[in-house]
Amino acid sequence: MSQESATVHENSEPNESGSECESVVCKRSRNAISEVWTYLQRSKDKTRAKCLSCEKVYKTSGNTSNLLDHLKRTHPGYNRMSKPNKITSFFNASETYDSHSARKKALDSALMKMIAIDYQPFRIVEDEAFSAFVKLLDPRYVMPSRTTLQNVMCHELYDQSKANLKNILMKVNTCAISTDAWTSRANESYLTVTCHFIENCSLRSAVLSTYNLLESTNHSAANIAESLRIVLTEWGVLDKVSNVITDNASSMIKACELLQKRHLPCFAHTLNLVVQDVLAFEKVKNVITKCK
């Protein structure tokens, strides 16, 4: 008789045949559930099982031998002789997420979106306190490096966002753009273009590009017009633009004429010019000087 049976007999009432005790032991053995299912999830049709740690899927027909073999080989933290009270103790002892797992990809994507949306620096993944915070949230997650974020994931997120925006603009019948040229501290000239359109009865705005002027030091109307044409053609909205809003610079007004697009002066820029003209009056300048 097994040790478990002997234990049951010692704790049971004396019985002439002992059949009651033996039936209890047999019933417990038949209904016992393998500890494998603490770490794996069975599919609805009960033909497959997915590891809750690495998300690998294995075939099973009721036999758990291959599942036990997976836990021993892949997860050194698993110990069949000692059952953990909580599944988290197994996860904490296990290795990190596989680089191709759905969980790792989802966390990487959320991290990249946080950096992009909140204007966080790529080096945030190297900050000691932030790394400790992430480690506490999920010990198995290892953040991508600063180089991977900057050179790989950022470009992937941009390409994905660009494709989504292009699909939206394809359904738009007409739109307006606002644009302005500016020069960086490195003396490089850029043209920023923002598109404004109606979607589901709501006004939407999206920055299409901050594009280098074709000729960096040339701020002529022809150079601005051609640079603007390239951006609008790339996004497929050149024929959909009804108005172009710019400042009151003569080169911008002329560029709109070359593109054969209606020009609208920026109201804020016009108002600023009015205020500057008023402040230039001699009487107003004297009042400002006395106040200072």
FENRARA-V625346 format. One record per residue. RES is the residue in three letters. PHI is phi in whole degrees, 0 to 359 (none if undefined). NEAR is the number of other ideal C-beta (glycine too) atoms within 12 Angstrom. Layout:
RES,PHI,NEAR / RES,PHI,NEAR
This chain:
MET,none,13 / SER,289,13 / GLN,297,10 / GLU,295,18 / SER,294,20 / ALA,298,15 / THR,295,15 / VAL,295,24 / HIS,297,21 / GLU,292,13 / ASN,264,13 / SER,252,18 / GLU,290,12 / PRO,301,11 / ASN,223,14 / GLU,298,8 / SER,265,9 / GLY,75,18 / SER,292,13 / GLU,298,17 / CYS,292,25 / GLU,295,21 / SER,293,17 / VAL,296,22 / VAL,296,25 / CYS,296,17 / LYS,295,13 / ARG,295,17 / SER,294,15 / ARG,293,10 / ASN,269,10 / ALA,296,14 / ILE,250,14 / SER,297,21 / GLU,291,22 / VAL,303,31 / TRP,285,23 / THR,285,30 / TYR,247,39 / LEU,233,33 / GLN,246,22 / ARG,279,26 / SER,288,15 / LYS,297,9 / ASP,275,10 / LYS,62,14 / THR,254,15 / ARG,223,19 / ALA,219,33 / LYS,248,25 / CYS,290,37 / LEU,286,29 / SER,267,35 / CYS,256,31 / GLU,66,24 / LYS,284,27 / VAL,249,21 / TYR,231,29 / LYS,282,20 / THR,208,27 / SER,238,16 / GLY,103,15 / ASN,273,16 / THR,256,26 / SER,298,17 / ASN,292,23 / LEU,288,35 / LEU,297,26 / ASP,297,18 / HIS,298,28 / LEU,296,33 / LYS,290,19 / ARG,282,16 / THR,267,24 / HIS,238,32 / PRO,301,13 / GLY,287,25 / TYR,280,33 / ASN,226,19 / ARG,295,20 / MET,281,8 / SER,227,12 / LYS,280,18 / PRO,285,20 / ASN,287,10 / LYS,228,12 / ILE,294,23 / THR,295,18 / SER,293,19 / PHE,290,32 / PHE,296,26 / ASN,295,19 / ALA,276,22 / SER,282,28 / GLU,282,24 / THR,285,23 / TYR,299,28 / ASP,295,21 / SER,297,17 / HIS,257,12 / SER,287,24 / ALA,297,17 / ARG,295,26 / LYS,297,25 / LYS,295,20 / ALA,294,16 / LEU,292,26 / ASP,299,31 / SER,296,21 / ALA,295,23 / LEU,295,34 / MET,294,32 / LYS,294,22 / MET,298,23 / ILE,296,27 / ALA,288,24 / ILE,286,12 / ASP,266,12 / TYR,55,10 / GLN,274,20 / PRO,286,17 / PHE,298,25 / ARG,288,17 / ILE,299,26 / VAL,288,31 / GLU,261,19 / ASP,289,16 / GLU,297,12 / ALA,293,12 / PHE,294,20 / SER,297,21 / ALA,294,12 / PHE,296,16 / VAL,295,25 / LYS,297,18 / LEU,290,13 / LEU,294,15 / ASP,209,23 / PRO,298,23 / ARG,272,29 / TYR,268,28 / VAL,251,23 / MET,292,33 / PRO,294,30 / SER,287,19 / ARG,300,23 / THR,295,14 / THR,296,21 / LEU,298,29 / GLN,285,23 / ASN,264,14 / VAL,240,18 / MET,291,30 / CYS,296,26 / HIS,293,16 / GLU,295,22 / LEU,294,24 / TYR,296,20 / ASP,298,14 / GLN,293,18 / SER,294,21 / LYS,295,21 / ALA,296,15 / ASN,295,15 / LEU,292,28 / LYS,298,20 / ASN,296,15 / ILE,291,23 / LEU,293,31 / MET,297,17 / LYS,270,19 / VAL,273,27 / ASN,276,14 / THR,212,19 / CYS,205,36 / ALA,233,30 / ILE,231,41 / SER,240,31 / THR,211,42 / ASP,203,31 / ALA,258,34 / TRP,210,20 / THR,239,18 / SER,281,14 / ARG,295,7 / ALA,276,9 / ASN,65,11 / GLU,255,17 / SER,265,26 / TYR,231,26 / LEU,233,40 / THR,263,27 / VAL,236,37 / THR,241,29 / CYS,256,39 / HIS,236,29 / PHE,207,30 / ILE,258,20 / GLU,224,20 / ASN,53,10 / CYS,64,7 / SER,232,9 / LEU,282,14 / ARG,241,20 / SER,226,19 / ALA,214,26 / VAL,284,23 / LEU,278,34 / SER,192,27 / THR,243,20 / TYR,251,30 / ASN,294,23 / LEU,298,36 / LEU,306,23 / GLU,246,17 / SER,304,19 / THR,261,14 / ASN,255,20 / HIS,255,26 / SER,287,22 / ALA,298,25 / ALA,295,20 / ASN,293,27 / ILE,294,40 / ALA,297,34 / GLU,292,22 / SER,297,36 / LEU,292,44 / ARG,297,30 / ILE,298,22 / VAL,296,33 / LEU,294,31 / THR,291,20 / GLU,300,20 / TRP,269,33 / GLY,72,22 / VAL,238,35 / LEU,302,25 / ASP,277,18 / LYS,261,24 / VAL,285,37 / SER,260,25 / ASN,217,23 / VAL,237,40 / ILE,258,31 / THR,220,39 / ASP,285,28 / ASN,268,24 / ALA,296,24 / SER,296,17 / SER,294,29 / MET,290,35 / ILE,297,24 / LYS,293,23 / ALA,298,33 / CYS,294,33 / GLU,296,19 / LEU,295,22 / LEU,277,32 / GLN,60,15 / LYS,239,31 / ARG,290,18 / HIS,261,32 / LEU,236,24 / PRO,289,24 / CYS,293,24 / PHE,295,15 / ALA,295,16 / HIS,293,20 / THR,297,18 / LEU,297,15 / ASN,296,16 / LEU,295,18 / VAL,298,16 / VAL,296,14 / GLN,297,15 / ASP,295,12 / VAL,295,16 / LEU,293,17 / ALA,278,13 / PHE,296,14 / GLU,298,11 / LYS,296,12 / VAL,291,16 / LYS,296,15 / ASN,294,12 / VAL,297,13 / ILE,296,14 / THR,296,11 / LYS,294,9 / CYS,295,8 / LYS,294,7
